[in-house]
Amino acid sequence: MHRLLLRRLAQGVPLVLGVIVLNFTLIQLAPGSFLDVMTAEQQVSDPALIERLRATYGMDQPAWAQLLHYIGAVARLDLGFSYR
């Protein structure tokens, strides 16, 4: 019984990790970014503010660093906050 449970958990970890990576990849492949939407809705045109937001949300980092941060946040059950 315990071996079955451990085997199922061992199979589930790569599956969950794959789903997280796929989710991140699909979000990255979508045109634009949430900063584009956020700044358009708020009618923000200040480039300095947009750059500060980009740094705050980690969008100035390479995609692999963003992915590692995303996986770490999900592992801590930190799903972030909605900007709305």
Buried (B, 14 or more C-beta within 10 A) or exposed (E): EEEEEEEEEEEEEEEEEEEBEEEBEEEEEEEEBEBEEBBEEEEEEEEEEBEEBBEEBEBEBEEEEBBEEBBEEBEEEEEEEEEE
